[in-house]
Amino acid sequence: MNVQLLSQIVEELSALITGALVERVYQGTGGGLYMNLNRGRKKFILLFSPDRAMPRLHLVTAKPLIDDPAHGFILFIRSHVSGARIMNIALLNQDRVVEFRFTRSEKEYRLVFELFGPAVNLIFIDSSSKVLSVYYPVSPGEHVVRPLLPGMQYVLPEKKPTRSSDEALLVATGTGAVSPNQTAERYYERLIEQEQTLSIRAEILSRLKKSLSKTVRLISALSNDLRSAEQGEEYRQLGDLVLANLNTLKKGMEHAELRGYDGKTVSVRLDPKRSPGQNAEWYFKKYKKAKAGRDIIVDRLQQANDGVFYLKSMRAKLDQAEDQNDFIDIRAELVDKGYLTGGREKQGKALTEGASPVYRKIVFQGWEILVGKSAAGNDYITMKIARSDDLWFHAEGLPGSHVLVRNPRNEDIPPEVQLKAAALAAFYSKGRSSGKVSVTYTRAGLVRKPKGAKPGLVTLAERKSVMVRPENE
């Protein structure tokens, strides 16, 4: 926090909570130190966050979830200032150092908050400036300028040079519309949400890349296995040759030169311990085993190819995601499909029109257009919501959203509405950055989902196509 903003926050805190009673001290789920305060029937929640990546001090409007067990420093503070009163709040040395003075049972304590980014610290001292407890203890050492340990005398740090920061934009204008504490709270809420969103996106992207790479390698391995399995047809032909020449073959032979059906001579390996009939049966067994293996490989290859399509569609959804709810929905779906583990945010959430629906709803010229936000969302609007006469759109050959124009009265959908839906399907697809995209469309009643198909995969009985420019809402 920059000095100018911090100064305004301290000034406001002095006016609001000087003389307030400390009713409770606890640690929130984010690791911050929270104090519940009461002054003249007015309740306040004060946050001291010693997060070195984002140190901050301000009032908060919502009570945080309590995190147990708490940091030892917070437990120590709780034992000394619960039931105390705040007597003074001051910005020390016109720097990013804030001092809170407490009194309880005629004893005075001071909580000093140094908000210097990587060097942030909370220090609890008595009236003689002796350090009682430190959030981040600093032991003496060769390169340690200012050690901080219980029992030492607290000395103010040297004034740090002012640095430019985006937080300068937060300084209250003095209009009274939004207070400094409210400004800081809103700013950091947005910043934390952005960081959480980026973290979730990075996790999803990493998992998608790994899963896609793994699936592509599987396809390569299965393709090699398929080529080997296709030798089964050769075993059948050899078995037929042996069977056709039983009268010329004898037990004990290790190989035979037999004329094939194309007139060419074929060298056939035989097991000398088997009779000619048993050798023919041996080749047929090898053929059946190879054929069964081939069917399994073909099935697995199809599943792997479907998996690649699904993962690419989820990557496209990730690129199109607009807020944290979108990322959480994508993550929950990947957890459900086994591509991610743990963190089941919103897991099991019904695919309904809830607070964070799985589709976007757009109204254009009075017509309702739905756009799927995930593979599960695509399935939902196509297989659950769509009616036979609704019009269905999808970018041709590209991962992307299913788009549905609702047609409850079975009317002719105007051409401009159809073009708008096609443009949305192009925008919410992998072809978003293209000049023009080919979009397939058909009546929703002609869209089918094959049994066992991955989410978002469908087949069309009939289709038409239109070239459009991608266009957002």
N, C-alpha and C positions, 0 to 999 in steps of 0.2 A: 504494500500500500504506500502511495506517495505521501509526503509530509502534509501537503495541502489538504488532501481528502481526510487523512487521519486527524488533522487538527480540527476540522469541522465535525467529525464524528465524536471526538473527545469533548468538544464544546457542547454538543447536543446531549451526550451522556451525562455531563456534569449537571445540566439543567433538569434531566429526566430522572436520574437514579441516585443522585447524592442524597444520603439519608435513608436509602432503601434497605430493607431487611433481606439478608441472604437466606432464603427458605430451603434451597436445595442445591447441591453441587454434584455433578455427574459427568460421565463421558458419553458422548453421542456416538452413533455408528461410524461417523466419519473420523473419529479419533479426537475431536475437539473437546475442550473444557467448556461446559455449560453451567450457568448459574440461573436459577429461578429467583427472581427478585420481586419484592412487594413494597410499594411505597404509596401510602394513603389509599389503599384499596385498588391501586393500579398495579397490574401484573406485567412483568417484563422477563424476557429470556435473553441473556447476554452470552455471546459466543466469543471465546478466545481460541483461535485455531493456530496451533504451532506447526502446521503443515509447512515444511520448508519450501515446497513448490508453490504454495499459495497461502502465505500467512495473512490472517485477517482478524479484525476486531469489529464487531457491530452487533446490534440487536437483531433477533430473528423473530418472525411472526408465528412460525409453526414449531410446535414442540417436537424435537428429534426423537428417534428411537434410542433407547439406552443400550450401551454396549458394555457388557460385563465379560470378564473382569476388567476393571479400569486400570489405567496407568498408575504406577505407584505415586507419582507426583500428584495426580488428581485425588487419590485417596488421602494423601497427606493434607492437601488443601481442604478437602471435605471435613476432616477432623478439626481443623483450626478456624474455618470461617463460616461453617454452618451456624446460623443464628446470629452472625455478626452483622454490623451495619457498615455501609460504604460511607466514609466520611469525606473523601476527596478523590477527585480524578484529575490527573494533570499530564500534559505532554512535557517531558523533560528535555531540557537542553535544545528546545525547538528542533527535535530530531524524532525519528521513528521509535521512540521509547515512551511507553505509557505506564504511569504508576497509579495503582488503586490502593487507597488506605482503608483498612478495616479496623473496627474496634469491637472487642467482645470481652466481657468480664474485666473491664478496665485495662485490657491489654491491646496494644496496637500491632498490627501486621501490615505488611505492604507486599503487593503482588506487582512485579515489574514485568512488562511484556515488551521484549525487544523484537521489532518486526523488520529484520534485515535480510529477508530472503533466506539464502543458505545458512546464515548465522542466526536465524530466528531462535528465541529461547524465552522460557517463562522461568522467573526466579522469585522465590518466596523468601522474604527477609523479615527480621523483627525491627523494632523501633530503633535499634542501634546499628542497623544496616548489616547485621550478621546474616549470612545465607543459611536458611533452614532447609531448603529443598530446591532442586533444579530439575527442570524437565529434561534437558540434554546436558548432563554433567560434562565438564571440560577439565580433564586432568592436566596437571603441570607437565610440561615437556620442553624440549629444546626449541621448538618452533611455535610454542603456544604463548601468545602475547598476553592473554587474559584468561587464566584458569578460573573455573566456576565450580566450586564444590561446597557442600554443607560445612559450616564452621568458618569459612573464609569471610572477609569483609567485602561487601558488594561495592564495586566501583563502576561508575557510569562509563559506557564505552565511548571512544572518541567519536565525534560527530562525523557521520558518513556523508560523502558528497551527494548532492541531489542528482538523481538519474531520471532521464525521461522515461515515461511509461504511458501505456494506453490508459492507465487508471486516471491520468490527468483529466480525461474526458468525463470522469465521474463526478468531479467537484460540483457541488450544488450551486445553483445559480442565485439563490437567495430569494426566489419567488415564493417559497414556502409550499409549492405544489407537491414536491417530493423531498423528504428529509434526507440528510446525508446517510443516516443508517439504512433507510429504505433503499436509497440509491445503491449503496454498497451491497446490500443483501440481494437485490435483483441482478446486479452485475455478476456477482459470484455464482448465483444460481445458474445463470446462463452459461458462464464459463465452465462450471463443473459439468453441466449437462452436455456441453460441447465435447469436453474431454472424455466423458463416459461414452458418448456416441462414437467418437473416433476410436476409442479402445474396443468397443463392441465390433465396429466395422473392421478394424485391423484383425481381430480374432477370427471373424467370419471369413474374411478374404484369405487369410493364411490357411484356414482349414479347407476352403474351397479349392485353393491351388494345390494343396497336398492331395486331396481326394481326387481331383481331376487328373493329376499326374499319376497317381496310383492306378486309377481306372484305365487310363491310356496304356500304361505298362501291362495291365491285365489283358487288355484287348490284343496287344502284340503277342503276349504269351499264348493266349487262346487261339489266335490265328495260326501260330506255329503248330499247336496241338492239333488243330483242325486239319492242317495239311498232312500230319502224320496219320491221323485217324482215317483220312480218305484213302489210305493204302488198303483199307478193308476190302474195297472192290477188287483189288489185285488178289487178295486171299480167296475170294469167291471164285474168280476165274481159274486160279490154280486148282482149287478143289474140284471144279467142273472138269478140268483136264484130267486129273487123276481118276475121277469117276468114269470118264469116257474111255479110259485106257486100262481098266482093271484086268483085262485078259492078257495084257502084255507086261504087266508089272508083277514083281514078286517081293515077298518079305525079305528083308536083308539089304535091299537096294538103298544107297545113300542119295542118289539123284537119278534123274532120267531126262532124256531129251525127247520132248513130246511136241507134236505138231499142233499149233494153236488154231483157232477158228479162222484166223486171217491167213493161214497157210504158212506162217513163219514158225521156226523151231523155237521152243521155249525150254530153258533149263529149269527143271523143277527139283527142289531139294526135298528129300524123303527121310523119314525116320526109320532106320533099318530094323528097329525093334517093333515096328508096327506093320500090320498087313496093309495092302493097297487100299482096302476099304477104310481102315482106321486112319490112314494118312489123309484120305479125302475128308473124313469126318473131322480130323484135326484142323484142316484148313477152313472148313465151314464154321467150326467153333471160333477160330480166330477172326473170321469175317463178322460173325454175330457180335463178338465182344467189341470189335472196332466200330461196328455200326451203332451199338448202344452207346459207346463212348462218344461217337460223333454227335449223336442226338443231344447228349448232355452238354457237349461243348458248344453246339449251335445255340442251345437254350441259354447257356451262360454268356455267350457272346452277344446275344440279343439283349440280355439284361444289362450287360456292361455298356453297350451302345446307348441304351435307354438312360443309363446312369450318366453318361457323358452329356447327353442332351439335357437332362434334368439339372446337372451341376452348372452347365452353361446358362440355363434359364435362371437359376438362382444367382449367378454372377451378374446377369443383366438386371435382376431385381435389386441386387445390392447397389449397382451403379445408379439406379433410379430412386433409391430410398431417399426420403426427404427429411425425416425426423427420427428421434430415438425410438418411437413406437414401431416404425417400419423396421428398424434394425432388430429390435427385440422380437418382432413377429417372425422375421427371417431366421433368426437364431433358434427360436423355439421350434420352427418347422424342421430345421436341420438336426436338432436334438432328437425330434420325434422320428426322423428317418435314419438315425444312427450315424450321421456324419459328424455330430458334435456330442460331447458328453457333459453332463452337469449343467448348472445354471438354468434350470427349466423355467425361465421367466415366462409367465402367462401360459405355461404348459397346461394342456387340457382345456384351454379356453374355448368355449363354443364358437363355431364359425357363424356368428350371427351379427346383426347390426348393433354391436356394442360400442363402448367408448373408443376402441381402436379397431374399426372394422377391417376386414381382410380385403376390402375393395374401396376404390374411390367412387364417389357419386357426383356426376356432373349433369347439370341441367342446361340443355342447349335448345333454344327456340321452343321451350316447353316440353322437350323430349328428354327422358331420363336415360343417361348413358352410364354404365358401370364399367370400371376398369380394375381388373384383378391386381392385387399388390404382391402376390406370391403365388407359387405353384398351387398351394392349398386354396388360395383365394380364387385362382383361375378355375379350379375344380368346383368351387362353391358356386360361383356365378353361372358357370356353364351347366353343371349337373343338378344343382339344387334350386337356383332362382329362375333360370331361363325357361320360357314357355315356347311352344312350337313356332309361333309366328314372330318371336323376337328375332333381331338380326345380329349375327355373331361375326366378329372380325378378329383377325390375327395377322401379324407380319409374316409374309410367306417365307418359310425356310429359315426363320430367325427366332432365337429365344426371345420371349417377350410376353406381354400381358394379353389375356383374353379380354375382348371388349364387347359389350352387349348393349344394344339399343332396345329398351323395353317397349313393347307394343301391345299394351293390355286390351286395346279396342280393335285390334286386327285391322289397322288402317294402312294406307300406303305411306311408307316412311319417306319424307321429302329428300330429294337428292342431296341438298346441302347438309342435312343431318347425317346422311350416310357418309358423305365426304369428311365431316367433322369426326365421326367415329373412326373412320379409316386413318385419319391424321393422328388421332390419339393412339391407335394401335401401333402406328409407325414410331411415334415419339416414345412410347413405353416399350421399346424393343431394343435389340442390339444395334439396329440400324438408325438410332436416334440422330447420329451425327452425319448421316448420309444426306445427299441433296434430295433424292426421291427414293421411296421404298414401295415395293410391290406388296399389297395387302390383300389377303384372301378373305372373302366373306360369303356367308350362306345363311339360310334360315336355321335357327337354333335347333329345330326339330330334326335336322339332318346331321347333327353332330353326335358322335358316339364315342364312348370311352371303352377301349378293349379291356377285357377282364384281366386284372393283375397289372395293368399299366401304371407307370409312375405318375405321381401327381402332375397335372397339367398336360398330359399326353392324350390326344384325341384323334379320331379318324372322321373324315367328312364324306358323306354319300355324294354330295354335289358341291361345286364351288365356282365362284367367279373371282376375278382379280381386278384391282384398280391401282394405278400408280399415284401416290400422293406425297406431299412434303410433310415431314414430321411436324406436329403442332401440339403444344401443351394446352392446358385449359384456357 
